[in-house]
Structure formats: structure tokens, C-alpha cells
């Protein structure tokens, strides 16, 4: 199916945005900021969901600058990283080009250049929310996972109070200020979707994936942009609340991670 003009514009904006971020993106995992905490706890939860699974072949879709590569290579996995942004792949090759078990290529999740059933583990961290068509992305991840293999996907939680505030009150106020000050509409910026657990799990099931676990993370309860200004309050509180990730208050997390098995 030929992509629509809107999809092409979105993909191009994603490429431009993440190409520009490539040299500094990995640094976002460092320090004590609310962003660093969100990135680190997300990656930690992905490690936990893979758990002690025997080493095999692994695909990281939307790998960015390869923030999981060293961990999984040390675990004995043969790691393949794919990203739509060429500069991200260039950064991976600069950092990990000497690792025999690490391989990188430019590519899109909608058309992965790997054979059916090639991987024991497929991960997508901070990726699917930028893709124009969720069904196509899921179908491709399922296709390249072997029967019994894992597919692990991280997603922004639409019901998080933090995200509800950001997409309604904050963005609306920002647009109003620009209008009142005569600055006009904001320049184009990459957009991403937010998800509901039940709906996404149904999409996975429809593509031959059996959901075996869901965990929420990053319990940021301070509204944007105060969380960026007061990380000394936000980060300790979020760490303390991480135990809620599978409980009745899990919806407070800004993101969730789905672990599924290929049937």
C-alpha cells in the first residue's frame, strides 16, 4: 500500500528530528532529571521483561544510539539494531562498530528487511508511537519473531494524569499564548500517539501475539513543565511509586510496556 502524503511527512519529520538528536540522545539517560529517570526506568523494565531468557538473536526496532546494545551483547545475544534515522545508526556504528555481535542498519518498522522468524526477541522502545500505522508495525514485529519468541513494546499511557494535562491544558495554553502574542501557529514538530492498554493488547492478539505481561513505569505526578524544574521532588517520588507498576494504581504511570509471545 502506498503511504499517504501525511504519513510521508510524519516519517520525514521523525527522521529530521532524531537525526538532529543523535549526538546527544544517549546523554538523556544520564543525570538526575525527570527525563533521565523515565528513560532509565523504561530500559530497566525492558531488561527485566527479557529476564533470564537464553541468549539468541535479538532485534531492537528504533534502536536510537544503541542504549541497550552493551547489556544484551554481554548477555550473549546477537543484536541487530534498526532505526529510520541514519544519524542514529551512524552513532551506533561509531560506538559499537567493534562488537562482532552487534549489527546496525537503517530501516523502517513497517518494512523490516529480515526473514520470517529470524529473532528470539524483538524490542521497540519509544518507537511505535511515531509510526503512522500501528497494525502494520505490529504485523512486521510478529513476522520477524520466531514462534515462542518475545515481542516487547513500550508505549505512552493515554490515561496518565501527566499526559492528560500535557495534551489538553498545557498544549492548549501554549497555542493560546502564541495566538495572543501574534506569533501564529507553532512550527511543525514530530507528533506521537498515546495508548490504552486494552486496545493495544487487542491489536497484538489480532496479529498472532499472546500478551503475557504488562507493567507501567515512570510515576511522574508533577505536571509539565514543573517536573523539569523540580527533579529533586519528582524523581524520588517516582522511584518510590514504581512498585505500583502492576497494581490497581498502575494507570498513574506515564508509560507502559507490553510483553507478548509469538504463537
Buried (B, 14 or more C-beta within 10 A) or exposed (E): EEBEEEBEEBBEBBBBBBBEBBBEBBEBBEEEBBBBBBBBBBBEBBBEBBEEBEBBBBBBBBBBBBBBBBBBBEBEBBBBBBBBBEBBBBBBBEBBEEBEBBBBBBBBBBEBEBEEBBBBBBBBBBBBBBBBBBEBBBBBBBBBBBEEBBBBBBBBBBBBBBBBBBEEEBEEEEEEEEEEEEEEEEEEEBEBEBBBBEEBBEBBBEBBBEBEBBBBBBBBBBBBEEBEEEBEBBBEEBEEBBEBBEEEEBBBBBBBBBBBBBE
